[in-house]
Amino acid sequence: QLKTPVGRGRAFLRYCLVHRQLAESLQLCLLDPESLCEWYYARSPFLSPKWRAEILGSLYELDSVTFHLAL
């Protein structure tokens, strides 16, 4: 059913929100600094430890919200 990259990305976000896994999933993606440098420009907030911590902190707070989204 999910034919486009945008549709698959939205489905992934919905799944993570419903299962309260968005922060953990993103944190796992951010563990490898070499891969991050390949995917993001030098000014990306994901490459800054301070900004990365703030983003992840906000997403962990979002985990306390209950989402009921159609998957």
N, C-alpha and C positions, 0 to 999 in steps of 0.2 A: 504494500500500500504506500509506503514511503519512497517516493521516486526521486526526490531532489535532496541535495545536501542540506538545504535549509529545513526541509521537512524532517529529515533525520535528526538534525540538531535540535529542533523544537521538541521532538519526541523524547530525545535524551534529557533535555532540561525538565520536561514534565515528569518523566520517570524519576529523576533525581529529587525533584521537589516533593513529590508524593511520598517517596521512600526516605526523605530527609538525608540524602547522600550527596547533595551538591557540593558542599564545602570539602568533604573528604575526597570526592572524585577530582575536584580541581587541585587539591593539595597533592594528590598522587601524580597528577600531570606536571606539577611544578617542581618535582623532586630532582629532575635531571637538568642542571644548568646548561650543559652543552646543547641539549635539544632545544631549550628555550631560546638560546642565541640564534639557532637556525630558523626558528619560526617567528621571532619577534624582533622589531627594531630596537636599537640601543635605548631609546627613550620610553619604551614600554613600561607600564607600571608593574608588570609581572617580573621584570628583571631587577627592580628595586626591592631589596629586602623589607624596607619600611612600608612601601605601598602594598607589597604582596601580603604582609602580615595584616594590614588594615582590611584589605579585600577579604582575606580568609576569615578574619574575625567577624566581619559583617555577615558573611555567608553562614558561619556557625551560629550566629544569632538568628538567622533566617530559618535554621533547622528547627527552631522551637515553634514555628508557625505550621499549623496543619493545613495541608492543601488537599483538596478533593477535585482533581482534574481528570477529565476523560482521557484515558490512555488508548 
